[in-house]
Amino acid sequence: MDSLKDKYGEHFDFAILRSELSIIYSSTEFHKANIHELWMYLKSTDLSDSLPQVTKLASLIVTIPATSAGAERSFSCLKRIKTHLRNSQSQNRLSDLSLLTIEKRLLTTLQNQNSFYDDVIDEFTKKTRIIDLTYK
């Protein structure tokens, strides 16, 4: 109950929820039912009006995924994005990236010059874009 209070405290009246849960636990017909069966039974018999807090809790439990695979899915999604970006890189971009890697020493020397970043910004603003990149 404490973790439920921490996460969803504003959605439940815990005194009523505790008494409704004691009614559910005392009924033998629900001992072998899973949460989905309980939720379906409450909805089909209109007990959801009589036990609103338990119905809310059952709805919450039914809709929240029970696995902790969220992190694995995130990494898998990142892996797919990375693969897509690798596969969709054009030959020009690959040549430009390899040229930058090969000429790293020259790039470092150019970056140490004061006008380097201004020159790069000027080159970007010369290209046609949807948005105007120059400050007026």
N, C-alpha and C positions, 0 to 999 in steps of 0.2 A: 504494500500500500504506500510505503514511503516514496519509492521511486515514481509511482503513479502521481502522487501529490507533487513531487518536484517538477515533473514534466508537464502534467495536464491538470494541475490543481484548480485552475480557474474554470474548468469545464465540468467538474463533478461536485456534488454535495456529498461529502464522504460519510456523514452520519446516515443519510438515507441509503447510500450505496452499501454500507456495511449491513444494514438491516435487510435490504433486498438480497444481498448475497447469502445471508443466513437462511433466508427462505429457499433460495435455490439449492443450497447445500443440504438442507433438511429434506428436500424432496428426492425420493429414490429414483424417480424416472430420469433424472439428469446425471446420475452417477457415472454412467458409461457413455454419455453423449460428449462429443467434442464441441468446441466453441462454435463452429459453423452450424452444427445441428441445433444447438441451443439458440443461436441467433435466428435461424429459420423458424424454429418452433415459436419463439417470442413474436415474430412478425406475423406468422400465419394464424395464431390464435388470439391476436389482439392483446396479448399480455404486455406488449411494449408500452401500452398506456398505463398499465398497473405497475410495471417495473421499469420506469424510464431510465434510471441510472444504470441498471444492469444492461439494458438494451444499448445505451450509449457506449458502455464499456465493451460489450460484445462487438459492436460495430467498429470500434477503435481497434480491437484485437484482430478482427477479421481483415481489416484494411492495411495493417502494418505488416511488412514482411518479417517472417520469423527467422530468416537466415542472417548471418553476419557476413554475407558475401558482397556487401557494398563496396568494400575496399578492393576486393579482387576484381569486381566489375569496373571500378574506376581505372585500375591499372590496365585491364584488358582494353578498355576504351582508349586510353592513352596510347597503348601499343598499336591499336588500329589506326589512330590518327597519325602516329609516327610512320607507320607503313604506307599510309595513303600519301603523306607528304613526300616520302622517299620515291614512291612510284610516280607521282605527278610532277616531279621537278623537271623542268624543261632542260634541254641540252645547253641552252645559253646560260641558264642559272648555274648549272653544274660547272661549266667552263669558267664563269666568273668567280665562283667559290674556289675552284682549284687554282685559278690565277692569284687570288688573294692569299691563299695558303702558300703558294710557291714564292710569291713576292712579299712575304711577311716583313722581312727586314726593311725593304723599301717603304712599305706601308707605315711601319713604326717611325721611320725617319720623316715621312710626310706628316704624320700626326703631330710630331713635335713642332712643326712650323705653325706660327700663329694664324696664318690665313687658311689653313687646311679645312677647318670645319665651316668657315664662311663660304669657301669655294664649293664644298659638297652641298651646302644648303642652296647656294645659287643654282647649281646643276639641277637639283630637285625642283626648284620653283620654275625653271624654264620648261619643264615637261608639262604637257596638257593634263590636267586633273579635273575631277568633278568639283573639288573644293579649291578655293584660292589659298595658297600657302604663303603668300607674301603679306607682310604687315604693312599697312598703309598709314 
